Amino acid sequence: MSISALGTGLFGLQAYQRALDSTSHNIANAGTANFQSQRVNFKEVGTGGVIVNISSDGNKASLASGTEASGTETQASGTDLATELVNSLKYKAGFDLSAKMIKAADAVLGTLIDIKS
């Protein structure tokens, strides 16, 4: 049981780290014209973990924010900063929870090893 908890915690750490990277990328590029924000989709793995798929958001803002020198319109990024902030808080909480799961599994394994010796 403790070994599978370690694996699940590790999957969670990796998934939430990628999700945090994605939301920070979206926030950093919120002011960039024609930027397509990334969407994070979590998927459960049959072994008890979670993985994350990151895809580009095909939706661009519908309002033109200006015109480039070549005459083509540029669009705002369409990144919702409030949503990205909430997502970053959720992903941080998930990361912290996964780290606590690994610590608990490590403590259980340590106790089992001490009992066996």
Secondary structure, DSSP 8 states (H G I E B T S, - for coil): -HHHHHHHHHHHHHHHHHHHHHHHHHHHTTTSTT---EEEEEEE-TTS-EEEEEEE-----SSEEEE-TTS-EEE-----HHHHHHHHHHHHHHHHHHHHHHHHHHHHHHHHHHHH-
